[in-house]
Each structure stands twice: as C-alpha cells, then as structure tokens.
Amino acid sequence: MLHYSFLTESSRTRLFHRAPQEIGPASDRETLATGLGATLYTPGSRPELTQTILKRARAGCTSNVLCLEDSVADADVERAEASVIATLMELEQARALAQASGTVPDRLPLLFVRPRSPEQLLDVGRRLGRAAGLLTGFVLPKFENASGRGEQFLAALERLNTELARQTPLLAMPIIEHAVTTHRETRAEALLGVRDLLRAHRGLVLSVRLGATDIASAYGLRRSRDLTIYDVAVVGEVIADVVSILGRTDEGWTISGTVWEHYSNTERILRPLLRATPFDESNSTVLREQLLGANLDGLIREIELDLANGLLGKTVIHPAHIPVVHALHVVSHEEYHDALDIMASEGGGATASRSGNRMNESKPHRAWARRTLRRADAYGVARPEVTFVDLLEASMK
C-alpha cells in the first residue's frame, strides 16, 4: 500500500517534503501497524463487494476489513462468508491474470477478515486456498483470555498459517471490547492476561484495536456528534488503561483509534469545533462547510485526541472519513525536524527547536521522535507551507 498514491506526481511534489513510502506485508510489524491508517470496515454481505474494494482503494483506502461479525445479521452469515470468499478469489484471479500478461495489477488495500469465532477463521481461511495470499490477517473480535477465547483464536491462526505454509504469516489484530476487559472490577486482571497472551504470540500480532461501540454498550451509552469518545468518561477510562498496559514504548503494540459513528448531518447543540482561520487562509471556506455538514469537525477533534493519547490510525465505517484520518497523520515539517534533531543528539540535554517555539529534550523525547519518524515513513512529511487543509483539499477532490 502507498498513502496518497491517487495523487499526481506534481501534487505529491507540491505537498510533500518527503513523500510516503510503500508499505506491504513484508515490512517490519511496527511500520506496517503504523501505516494502517483509516481501516475501513465493510460488511461481508455488501453487494458488489469486489468493485467496492477496488473503488475505495483508488480513492485512498489503504486497509480494509471484510466483516463477518456484528455488521452482518445472523441470518446472512453464510451468504456473507460466500461473498467474501468469492470476492477474494476474484481479486486473486485478476491479479494473476495481470501478472501473466505483464500489466500492472490494481493496487489493493491491506485486506483483513473479521470472523465471529476461531472455527470460522479456520473454515474461511481453508476455503480461500490461494486467495488467502491476498490477506494480511484477521481481526479478532471481543478478545480476552479469561475464558480462553483469545488463546483459541491465536491457536486457530497458527494452525492456518501452518496449513497454508505462507512465507509471510497471516497476522492478528485483536479488538479490546469484551465486558471482562471493560468493567472496572475485572479490567486490570483481564488486560494483564491479554498482555501476557500477546507476549507469548508476539510474532502473530500486528496491532491492537479498540471497540468503542461494544465498550459503550455495556453501559447503554452512545455519544452524540457533539462529543468525542473521550467525553464518555467510562470509555475514556478503558482507553487509558489499554494504552497503559498494552501501549508502552518498551514492549507494547500499536493501538488504533475507535470508530467515529456519524456521517450525515443532524441537529447539533454545541458550537462547531473547527476554526475558520486555516480555511480562510487557504481559500477553502467551502471545504469547511462541507466538513461541518458531514459531522467531520467532531472526527477531526477526536483524531487529535487519539494522537495525543498514543493511538495511531482509526477504525472507519464511511469512505468520507478516510482522507480526514490520513491528513492528520501526515507529519508536519516542524515535527519532522524536531524528531531528526532529537535522534541525532545522543548525549542528552535540551535545546530549542529549529522553529524556536518549543524545547526538545533528547532523552525523554526520544521515544516520541522514533514514533514520529516511523509515521513519516508511512504518511510522509508536509512541506513547510503545507497545512492539514491543503492535504485534505487534495484528498477530497
């Protein structure tokens, strides 16, 4: 996958001081997890699934989950399974034909399947045959190990990898959303159990995802478009604990941001969260109105809070959310040079940033710098004069 691959070469040159780098299943796990970006969830029962995947990829989707779990009605599971398998086989056949004829195959996002159970994971993987080569891995719902469910999922994945004999193994993205990892009285022990299980299977785990909808459902809650997930206190507490236990820089995993549920205009009570000045300066007032009308100002605020709280990427359910997530993950020119300077300073100490507006302290900021440079590889570095508004406008044309 390649972020902003849909841009012309002249647009990439205009926007990026350092362009995004190509990332694939063979990349190191941290880089691959960092580059997932906006991970689009698509119900496996969706009509014309093959064309939907190709269309979203051309528009900038870089990771896509084909869901067989909560987004599919119980009565439609078999049909959804058949559709997902047929779709992946069709994409595999098209890729093989392109390679045989010497033409460039369609660029695909990193593809994942979200099964309902370990048994379904094994069954779908086996039925895919060669088409399993298009998958990067599986998303494991309601992941916990108090009941042994997590171990069963990972054992099924290990077994499938052995049977397929892949050079690059299929990877797991467990979702923290089960009640045992949510409720205060069981959360710490359950998350420590998840940590120990993921440690034991580190080679299989790509990243950790957060299922805010299920977490909130334990309390009968659902946030409005005026609020971010961090304003829902009980969910914010779960996110903080997951990052604290599973996201530490010394041994943790990349953790993704939660889904933003809103994508159509509804009545709002609070004032918009999006300042007018950056859009006025870029002559993009129409874009600002478009973002406000689609509830995307709240998404922008939530992504900023995700990044501040140590989360990277985001689960999305609508293609309109993808360019917003990616634009906010591009590293600014100032951040990039701060990170370079911090990594170059091996003896410690503190110095002013090149811009002169903040302090860089080489030892405590080193983990941040390493993380920032990895994000720069995936999403690129903006030119000094390029803003989030410029990136978003180029993405939404």
WOKA-V301222 format. One record per residue. SS is DSSP state (h for helix, s for strand, l for the rest). NEAR is the number of other ideal C-beta (glycine too) atoms within 10 Angstrom. D_CENTER is the distance of its C-alpha to the mean C-alpha in whole Angstrom. Layout:
ss=<SS	SS>
near=<NEAR	NEAR>
d_center=<D_CENTER	D_CENTER>
This chain:
ss=<l	l	l	l	l	l	l	l	h	h	h	h	h	h	h	s	s	s	l	l	l	l	l	l	l	l	l	l	h	h	h	h	h	h	l	l	l	s	s	s	s	s	s	l	l	l	l	l	h	h	h	h	h	h	h	h	h	h	l	l	l	l	s	s	s	s	s	l	l	l	l	l	l	h	h	h	h	h	h	h	h	h	h	h	h	h	h	h	h	h	h	h	h	h	h	h	h	h	h	h	h	l	l	l	l	l	l	l	l	s	s	s	s	s	s	l	l	h	h	h	h	h	h	h	h	h	h	h	h	h	h	h	h	h	s	s	s	s	s	s	l	l	l	l	l	l	l	l	h	h	h	h	h	h	h	h	h	h	h	h	h	h	h	h	l	l	l	l	l	l	s	s	s	s	s	s	l	l	h	h	h	l	l	h	h	h	h	h	h	h	h	h	h	h	h	h	h	h	h	h	l	h	h	h	s	s	s	s	s	s	l	h	h	h	h	h	h	l	l	l	l	l	l	l	l	l	l	l	h	h	h	l	h	h	h	h	h	h	h	h	h	h	h	h	h	h	l	l	l	l	l	l	l	l	s	l	s	l	l	l	l	l	l	l	l	l	l	l	l	l	l	l	l	l	l	l	h	h	h	h	h	l	l	l	h	h	h	h	h	h	h	h	h	l	l	h	h	h	h	h	h	h	h	h	h	h	h	h	l	l	l	l	l	s	s	s	l	l	h	h	h	h	h	h	h	h	h	h	h	l	s	l	h	h	h	h	h	h	h	h	h	h	h	h	l	l	l	l	l	s	s	s	l	l	l	l	l	l	s	s	s	l	l	l	l	h	h	h	h	h	h	h	h	h	h	h	h	h	h	l	s	s	l	l	l	l	l	h	h	h	h	h	h	h	h	l	l>
near=<23	17	22	22	14	18	20	9	8	8	14	16	12	14	22	21	17	15	17	25	15	13	22	13	19	8	18	10	16	15	16	23	24	23	28	27	27	28	26	24	19	21	22	26	20	17	8	11	21	15	11	18	25	18	12	18	20	12	14	22	27	29	23	21	25	28	24	27	22	16	18	22	11	6	8	15	17	10	13	21	21	13	22	28	21	13	23	26	18	15	20	17	12	15	16	14	11	13	11	8	8	6	9	7	13	13	13	18	22	24	20	23	26	26	26	17	16	21	11	18	26	17	16	22	24	13	15	20	13	12	22	22	17	18	21	21	24	28	27	26	22	21	24	22	23	14	12	11	18	24	15	16	25	24	14	22	24	16	15	22	19	10	12	18	6	14	8	13	16	23	23	25	25	28	20	27	24	24	15	19	29	25	14	10	8	16	19	13	12	24	21	13	18	24	19	10	19	22	11	12	17	10	10	20	24	24	24	26	30	27	23	25	19	18	26	21	14	15	13	6	14	11	20	16	21	19	14	21	24	18	14	20	9	14	23	17	14	26	25	14	18	25	17	13	18	23	19	13	11	5	11	17	22	26	23	24	27	25	20	27	17	18	16	10	11	9	7	14	8	10	8	14	16	16	10	10	7	14	20	12	10	17	10	18	11	10	16	21	13	14	23	16	11	18	22	26	21	24	27	20	17	24	25	13	17	25	15	9	15	19	23	23	26	28	25	23	18	19	17	18	23	23	23	26	26	26	23	19	25	25	24	18	18	16	19	21	18	22	24	15	17	23	15	9	18	8	6	10	9	12	12	11	15	13	11	6	8	9	10	20	13	18	13	11	19	17	13	15	21	15	17	20	17	20	22	24	18	28	28	25	26	24	16	11	9	19	17	16	19	19	24	25	19	19	20	17	10>
d_center=<13	14	13	15	17	19	21	24	25	27	24	22	25	26	23	22	24	21	19	16	17	16	14	14	15	18	16	16	14	13	12	10	8	8	8	5	4	5	4	8	10	14	17	19	22	21	24	24	20	21	22	19	16	18	19	15	15	18	16	13	10	9	7	9	10	14	15	18	18	19	18	21	24	26	29	27	25	27	27	23	23	26	24	21	23	25	22	21	25	25	22	24	27	26	25	28	30	29	29	33	34	32	30	26	24	21	18	16	12	11	12	12	14	14	18	20	22	23	25	23	21	24	26	23	22	26	27	24	27	26	23	21	21	18	16	13	14	14	12	14	15	17	17	20	23	26	27	26	23	21	24	24	21	21	24	24	21	23	26	24	23	27	28	26	27	24	24	20	20	17	14	13	10	13	12	14	16	20	23	24	21	21	25	26	29	27	24	25	26	24	21	23	24	20	20	23	22	19	21	23	21	19	19	17	14	11	9	10	8	10	12	14	16	18	18	20	22	24	25	26	24	21	21	22	21	23	21	17	16	18	21	21	23	23	19	18	21	18	15	18	19	16	15	19	19	16	15	18	18	21	20	16	13	10	8	5	7	9	10	12	15	17	18	22	24	26	29	28	30	28	28	25	23	23	26	28	29	26	26	30	30	28	30	27	29	28	24	24	26	24	21	23	24	21	20	17	19	18	14	15	17	14	11	14	15	11	12	16	15	13	9	7	4	4	6	8	12	13	13	15	12	10	12	12	9	10	13	13	11	14	16	20	23	24	21	21	25	25	23	25	28	27	26	29	31	32	35	33	34	33	34	33	30	31	31	33	31	29	30	28	29	29	28	26	24	24	20	19	20	19	15	16	17	15	12	15	15	12	12	16	19	20	24	26	27	24	22	19	21	22	18	18	21	21	18	19	22>
